[in-house]
Amino acid sequence: MSKPSTSYFTTPIFYVNDAPHIGHAYTEVAADVLSRWQRAKQVDTWFLTGTDEHGQKILRTATANGVTPQQWADKLVAEAWYPLLDRINIANDDFIRTTDERHENGVAKFLQRLYDAGYIYDGEFEALYCVGCEEFKPKAEITDGTGEYAGEKVCTTHSKPLELLQERNYFFKLSAFRDRLLQLYTERPDFIQPVSARNEVVSFVQQNLDDLSISRTSFDWGVPIPWDDKHVTYVWFDALLNYITALGFGSDDESKLERYWPGTHLVGKDILRFHAVIWPAMLMAAGMEVPRHIYGHGWLLVGGEKMSKSKLTGIAPQEITDTFGVDAFRYYFMRAISFGKDGSFSWEDIAERYQAELANGFGNLASRVLAMNAKYFDAVQPDADELSTADTAIVELVADVVQRADQKMTEFQIHEALAAVWEIVDGLNGYITEQEPWVLAKDPAQQPRLATVLATATEGLRALAQLLHPVIPVAAEKLWRALGADIAIGKLEQQQLLQTGEWHQLPAGTPQQKLEALFPRVELETTK
């Protein structure tokens, strides 16, 4: 019996050395939108996010704040990371912490499996280490310092001095998997996406692969190596395993692992190699399936630079949601930035898109149609007559957009999927302008035509509520209820998204409600 179709989406687990900024929220929203889209297609879907709480960086941050690493992690998770999920309306199924007992137990069992299989050995090690990246840096990411760091070697990502570490560590035989990894990339060209990310990884692996140091003895904040408790597990080797420990790997119940693995990982391009090289090699060594997809998206830039707390370019999500609301936050970052490429954030751009696309484009469309239904048909769904060419064009547009948007979502092109859906918004606005229902209403003989025009426009709104629900769930729910669809059709989250294009789903005579403004106007002077 074949395994039923499932989807499993993950974000990276984020370091708890500081509070989240919109770069973190960007990944969270993208994974949430993709998960909600699959659920709307009635696909059995699981969505995981979480926090990375081990390693030298966390230890130093906690020490600097006068608390233990566990106390620091507990505080940041409770006060910053859990609230982030509520603030941006994330519908995750699970939240994994690397200090969870389930995770630490799974890490120990995975390590033991690789050790017993002969893929781990001990040896001397000396290399330049970046605490910020929690990584021994390859030569390509080491440069000469300038200014206060003149004469020192610095990390190209953090622009801070690297530390020379000399330890006797345990190593994972990563080099043994070079050919198998290259074969994987060739046989499954969509394994790493987008193409630019795949090309980068292939080039890196083709050059050479060194074995990976996977333990530390210079500090003790981490998962102990099961056969040698003087060592703790290298934070990245520990962290990558969250994707399977959250599904029950190493526990008495691995049913979720069997049900949902392999998964799709959404990651920033700066951590692509960990996920596309080290992680599949670890899984190969353990005799497990590699991930389904790894998608390396671009960075959010402010002033031309990547978000950074240390450089004071990090923007807290609430700075945006407090002004524009959570739906606008989600819409903007999914629509304005090509997923997979770097994108610049500006207050002017979000204000302009909010006004033009959300308030005037979509929100005003919904308000106008429902107001005309209330005025001309006593706030019920009109009974459509025979459809004209103009009406049929709307029907065909919606059916076409459903298919195209779904294809783009499948390809992780969220921005293009939204652009396709917005063709319906623009199409309906143009349709209403051309059909002039307010003129038709003046002629009693045109009553059947008026009913058909408004019934068509209202069905278009019903379709928009379904298609936009994964992206702007609050506004979509409000519209769905105002249309009376929750009573006439059923709960929005229970609708089959791929059937959105089937017409006349709202029965004639369905009572409708007054619609509050979906996107109230925001005065530009209130923005940053």
C-alpha positions in Angstrom: 0.0 0.0 0.0 1.5 3.3 -1.1 2.1 6.1 1.4 -0.6 8.8 1.3 0.4 12.3 0.0 1.6 14.5 2.8 3.5 17.8 3.2 6.0 18.7 5.9 7.4 22.2 6.0 10.1 23.6 8.3 11.7 26.8 9.0 15.3 26.9 10.4 15.3 26.8 14.2 16.4 30.3 15.3 19.1 31.3 17.7 17.9 32.6 21.0 20.7 35.1 21.5 18.4 37.9 20.8 14.8 38.9 19.9 13.4 38.2 16.4 13.4 40.7 13.6 11.5 40.8 10.3 14.0 38.6 8.6 13.0 35.7 10.9 9.3 36.6 10.5 9.8 36.5 6.7 10.8 32.8 6.7 8.0 32.0 9.2 5.3 33.6 7.1 6.6 31.9 3.9 6.5 28.5 5.5 3.1 29.3 7.0 1.6 30.3 3.7 2.9 27.2 1.9 1.5 25.0 4.7 -1.9 26.7 4.7 -2.0 26.4 0.9 -1.5 22.6 1.1 -4.0 22.3 3.9 -6.5 24.2 1.8 -6.0 21.5 -0.9 -6.9 18.9 1.8 -3.3 17.6 1.9 -2.2 16.1 5.2 0.3 18.8 6.3 2.7 19.4 9.2 4.5 22.6 9.9 7.5 22.9 12.3 9.4 25.8 13.7 11.5 26.3 16.8 14.6 27.6 18.5 18.3 26.6 18.6 19.4 26.9 22.2 22.9 25.3 22.4 26.3 26.4 21.5 29.0 28.9 22.4 27.1 31.9 21.2 24.2 31.2 23.5 26.5 30.5 26.4 28.3 33.8 26.0 25.1 35.7 25.7 23.7 34.2 28.8 26.9 34.8 30.8 27.0 38.4 29.7 23.4 38.8 31.0 24.2 37.1 34.3 22.0 34.0 33.9 22.4 30.4 33.0 22.0 29.4 29.3 18.8 27.6 30.1 17.4 30.6 32.0 18.3 32.8 29.0 16.7 30.5 26.5 13.5 30.1 28.6 13.2 33.8 28.9 13.7 34.6 25.2 11.4 31.8 24.0 8.6 32.9 26.4 9.0 36.6 25.9 10.0 36.9 22.2 9.7 33.8 20.1 6.3 32.4 21.2 4.8 35.9 21.0 6.2 36.3 17.4 4.1 33.4 16.2 0.9 35.0 17.5 1.9 38.4 16.3 2.2 37.3 12.6 -0.6 34.7 12.8 1.5 31.5 12.3 -0.4 28.2 12.4 2.5 25.9 13.2 1.8 22.3 14.3 4.8 22.0 16.6 7.6 24.1 18.1 10.8 22.3 18.8 13.5 23.5 21.3 16.9 21.9 21.2 16.8 21.8 25.0 13.7 19.6 24.8 14.3 16.2 26.3 12.8 14.6 23.2 15.4 16.4 21.0 18.4 15.6 23.2 17.4 11.9 23.4 17.0 11.8 19.6 20.4 13.5 19.0 22.2 10.9 21.2 20.5 8.0 19.4 21.4 9.4 16.0 25.0 10.0 17.0 25.3 6.5 18.4 23.9 5.0 15.2 26.6 6.8 13.1 29.3 5.9 15.6 28.3 2.2 15.5 28.3 2.3 11.7 31.8 3.6 11.6 31.1 7.1 10.3 32.6 8.9 13.4 36.2 9.0 14.5 38.4 11.1 16.8 41.3 13.3 15.9 43.1 16.6 16.4 41.7 19.7 14.9 42.8 23.3 14.4 40.9 25.9 12.5 39.5 29.5 12.5 36.0 29.6 14.1 33.3 32.2 13.9 31.1 32.2 17.1 28.4 34.3 15.3 28.1 31.7 12.6 28.9 28.8 14.9 31.1 27.5 12.1 34.7 26.7 11.2 35.0 29.1 8.2 36.2 27.9 4.8 38.9 30.0 3.2 36.4 31.8 0.9 34.7 33.3 3.9 37.8 34.5 5.7 39.3 38.0 5.0 41.8 40.4 6.4 40.4 42.7 9.1 40.5 46.5 8.8 40.3 49.4 11.2 40.2 48.1 14.8 40.6 44.5 13.5 43.6 45.3 11.3 46.0 42.4 11.3 43.4 39.8 12.3 41.4 37.3 10.2 37.7 38.1 10.2 34.4 36.4 9.1 33.0 37.9 5.8 29.5 37.5 7.2 29.9 39.2 10.6 33.1 41.3 10.0 34.4 40.2 13.4 37.7 38.4 14.3 37.8 34.6 14.0 39.0 32.5 16.9 41.7 29.8 16.4 40.4 26.6 18.0 42.7 23.7 18.8 40.9 20.7 20.2 40.8 16.9 20.0 37.3 16.3 18.6 35.1 13.7 17.1 34.7 13.9 13.3 31.9 12.9 10.9 33.2 11.3 7.7 31.5 13.9 5.5 34.1 13.5 2.7 32.9 9.9 2.2 29.6 11.3 0.8 30.9 13.6 -1.8 30.1 11.4 -4.8 26.7 10.4 -3.4 25.8 14.0 -2.9 26.8 15.0 -6.4 24.7 12.1 -7.7 21.8 13.3 -5.6 22.0 16.8 -7.1 22.2 15.3 -10.6 19.3 12.9 -10.3 17.1 15.3 -8.4 17.7 18.7 -9.9 14.8 20.2 -7.9 16.3 18.9 -4.6 17.9 22.3 -4.0 16.1 25.4 -5.1 16.3 28.0 -6.7 18.7 27.1 -9.5 21.2 29.7 -8.3 21.3 28.0 -4.8 21.7 24.6 -6.4 24.6 25.8 -8.6 26.4 27.2 -5.6 26.1 24.0 -3.6 27.2 21.8 -6.5 30.2 24.0 -7.1 31.2 23.8 -3.4 30.9 20.0 -3.2 32.8 19.5 -6.5 35.8 21.3 -5.1 36.3 19.2 -2.0 34.6 18.0 1.2 36.5 17.9 4.4 35.4 15.8 7.3 33.3 17.7 9.9 34.3 18.2 13.5 31.1 17.4 15.5 32.2 17.8 19.1 33.6 20.4 21.5 35.5 20.2 24.8 36.1 23.9 25.4 32.6 24.4 26.8 29.8 22.2 28.1 26.5 23.8 26.8 25.3 21.2 24.4 24.2 17.6 24.0 26.8 15.2 25.5 28.4 12.8 23.1 26.8 9.5 24.3 30.0 7.4 24.4 32.2 10.3 25.7 30.6 12.8 28.0 33.7 15.0 28.1 32.5 16.2 24.6 29.3 18.1 23.7 27.8 17.9 20.2 28.7 20.6 17.7 25.7 23.0 17.6 24.9 22.6 13.9 25.1 18.8 14.0 22.7 19.0 17.0 20.4 21.6 15.4 19.9 19.9 12.0 18.4 16.9 13.7 15.4 18.9 15.0 13.6 18.1 11.7 13.4 14.5 12.7 13.5 14.6 16.5 10.3 16.7 16.3 8.7 13.9 14.5 9.7 11.4 17.1 13.0 10.0 15.8 14.6 7.9 18.5 11.4 7.8 20.6 9.0 4.9 21.3 6.6 6.4 18.8 8.0 7.2 15.3 4.5 7.3 13.6 4.8 11.0 12.7 8.3 10.4 11.3 6.9 7.6 9.1 3.9 9.7 8.2 5.5 13.1 7.3 9.2 12.5 6.5 10.8 13.5 4.2 10.2 17.2 4.6 10.8 20.5 2.8 13.2 23.0 4.5 12.9 26.7 3.9 16.2 28.4 4.9 18.1 31.6 4.4 20.9 31.4 1.8 23.5 31.9 4.5 22.8 28.5 6.0 22.2 26.7 2.7 25.3 24.5 2.8 24.5 23.1 6.2 21.2 22.0 4.9 22.1 20.9 1.4 25.5 19.3 2.1 25.9 18.3 5.8 22.3 17.3 6.5 21.7 14.9 3.6 25.1 13.3 4.2 24.1 12.8 7.9 20.8 11.1 6.8 22.6 9.0 4.2 25.0 7.8 6.9 22.0 6.9 9.1 20.3 5.0 6.3 17.4 7.5 6.1 15.7 9.4 3.3 17.1 12.8 2.5 14.7 15.8 2.5 12.2 16.3 -0.3 13.3 19.9 -1.1 15.7 22.5 0.3 14.8 26.0 -0.6 17.3 28.8 0.0 15.6 32.1 0.0 17.2 35.5 -0.2 17.8 38.1 2.6 15.7 41.0 3.6 17.9 44.1 3.2 17.7 47.4 5.0 19.8 50.2 3.6 21.4 47.6 1.2 22.5 45.4 4.1 21.2 42.1 5.6 19.2 42.5 8.8 21.5 42.6 11.8 20.9 43.4 15.4 24.6 44.2 15.9 24.5 46.8 13.1 21.2 48.2 14.4 19.4 47.3 11.1 17.0 44.8 12.7 13.4 45.9 12.6 11.0 44.2 15.0 7.8 42.8 13.4 5.6 44.8 15.8 6.9 48.0 14.4 5.1 47.1 11.2 2.1 45.1 12.5 1.2 47.9 15.0 0.8 50.3 12.0 -0.5 48.2 9.1 -1.9 45.1 10.8 -0.9 41.4 10.6 -2.5 40.6 7.2 -0.8 43.5 5.5 2.5 42.4 7.0 2.1 38.9 5.6 0.8 40.1 2.2 3.6 42.7 1.7 6.5 40.3 2.3 5.0 37.6 0.2 4.1 39.9 -2.7 6.8 42.6 -2.8 9.8 40.3 -2.6 10.7 37.6 -5.2 11.0 34.5 -3.0 14.5 33.2 -3.6 16.1 36.6 -4.2 17.2 39.3 -1.9 14.6 42.0 -1.3 14.8 45.5 0.2 12.3 46.6 2.8 11.2 50.3 2.9 8.4 52.0 4.9 7.4 53.9 1.7 6.9 50.8 -0.3 4.8 49.0 2.3 2.7 52.1 2.7 2.2 52.5 -1.0 1.2 48.8 -1.5 -1.1 48.9 1.5 -3.0 51.8 0.1 -3.1 50.8 -3.6 -3.4 47.0 -3.5 -5.0 46.2 -0.1 -7.1 49.2 0.8 -8.1 50.5 -2.6 -7.7 47.4 -4.7 -9.1 44.5 -2.7 -10.8 46.1 0.4 -12.7 48.7 -1.6 -13.8 46.1 -4.1 -15.3 43.9 -1.4 -17.0 46.8 0.3 -18.5 48.2 -3.0 -20.0 44.8 -4.1 -21.5 44.0 -0.7 -22.8 47.5 -0.4 -24.6 47.3 -3.8 -26.0 43.9 -2.9 -27.4 45.5 0.3 -28.8 48.5 -1.6 -30.3 46.7 -4.6 -31.1 43.2 -3.4 -31.8 43.6 0.4 -28.3 42.1 1.4 -28.7 38.7 -0.2 -26.9 36.9 -2.9 -28.6 37.9 -6.3 -30.0 35.2 -8.6 -27.9 35.2 -11.7 -29.5 35.2 -15.2 -27.8 33.8 -18.3 -24.1 34.8 -18.3 -22.8 37.1 -21.0 -19.4 37.1 -22.6 -18.1 39.5 -19.9 -19.4 37.4 -17.1 -17.9 34.2 -18.6 -14.6 36.0 -18.9 -14.6 36.4 -15.1 -15.5 32.7 -14.6 -12.7 31.6 -16.9 -10.2 34.0 -15.3 -10.9 32.6 -11.8 -10.6 29.0 -13.0 -7.3 29.8 -14.8 -5.9 31.6 -11.8 -6.6 28.7 -9.4 -4.5 26.4 -11.6 -1.7 28.9 -12.2 -1.5 30.1 -8.6 -1.3 26.5 -7.4 1.5 25.7 -9.8 3.5 28.7 -8.6 3.0 27.7 -5.0 4.2 24.2 -5.8 7.3 25.9 -7.3 7.7 28.0 -4.1 7.1 31.2 -6.2 4.8 32.7 -3.6 5.1 36.2 -5.1 4.0 35.0 -8.5 1.1 33.0 -7.1 -0.1 36.2 -5.4 0.4 38.2 -8.6 -1.9 35.7 -10.3 -4.6 36.0 -7.7 -4.4 39.7 -8.0 -5.5 39.4 -11.6 -8.9 38.5 -10.2 -8.9 41.6 -8.0 -8.0 43.8 -11.0 -10.3 41.9 -13.3 -13.3 42.4 -11.0 -12.6 46.1 -10.5 -12.5 46.5 -14.3 -15.6 44.4 -14.8 -17.6 46.5 -12.3 -16.4 49.7 -14.0 -17.4 48.4 -17.4 -20.8 46.9 -16.4 -21.9 50.0 -14.3 -24.3 48.2 -12.0 -25.4 51.6 -10.6 -26.6 52.6 -14.1 -28.3 49.2 -14.5 -30.1 49.7 -11.2 -32.0 52.8 -12.6 -33.8 50.7 -15.3 -36.3 48.1 -13.9 -36.0 46.2 -17.2 -32.3 45.7 -16.5 -32.9 44.0 -13.1 -32.0 40.5 -14.3 -28.7 41.9 -15.8 -28.0 43.8 -12.6 -28.5 40.6 -10.6 -26.1 38.7 -12.9 -23.4 41.3 -12.7 -23.5 41.5 -8.9 -23.8 37.7 -8.5 -20.8 37.3 -10.7 -18.8 39.9 -8.7 -19.9 38.3 -5.4 -18.8 34.9 -6.6 -15.5 36.4 -7.5 -15.2 37.7 -4.0 -16.0 34.2 -2.7 -13.1 32.8 -4.8 -10.8 35.6 -3.6 -11.6 34.7 0.1 -10.6 31.1 -0.6 -7.4 31.9 -2.6 -6.2 34.6 -0.2 -7.0 32.7 3.0 -3.5 31.2 3.3 -1.9 34.7 3.0 -4.3 37.1 4.7 -6.4 34.8 6.9 -8.0 37.5 9.0 -9.4 39.6 6.1 -10.4 36.4 4.2 -12.4 35.2 7.2 -14.2 38.5 7.6 -15.1 38.5 3.9 -16.2 34.9 4.0 -18.6 35.6 6.9 -19.9 38.8 5.3 -20.8 36.9 2.2 -22.8 34.4 4.3 -20.6 31.7 3.0 -19.9 30.2 6.4 -23.6 29.3 6.7 -24.4 28.6 3.0 -21.2 26.7 2.2 -19.3 25.9 5.4 -16.2 26.9 7.2 -13.6 28.6 5.0 -10.7 26.3 6.2 -12.7 23.3 5.2 -13.1 24.3 1.5 -11.1 22.5 -1.2 -8.9 25.1 -2.7 -8.7 23.4 -6.1 -12.5 23.6 -6.4 -12.5 27.4 -6.0 -13.1 27.9 -9.7 -16.4 26.0 -9.7 -19.1 28.6 -10.2 -22.4 29.4 -8.4 -21.2 28.0 -5.1 -23.1 30.8 -3.2 -26.8 30.0 -3.5 -29.1 32.8 -4.6 -30.8 34.3 -1.5 -27.9 33.7 0.9 -28.1 36.5 3.5 -25.1 38.8 3.7 -23.7 41.1 6.3 -22.2 44.5 6.3 -18.5 44.3 5.8 -16.2 46.3 8.1 -13.2 47.9 6.3 -10.8 45.1 5.7 -7.8 47.5 5.4 -8.6 50.8 7.1 -6.7 53.7 5.6 -3.4 54.5 7.2 -2.2 58.1 7.1 1.3 58.2 5.7 2.6 60.5 8.4 2.0 57.7 10.9 4.6 55.5 9.1 8.3 55.5 9.9 
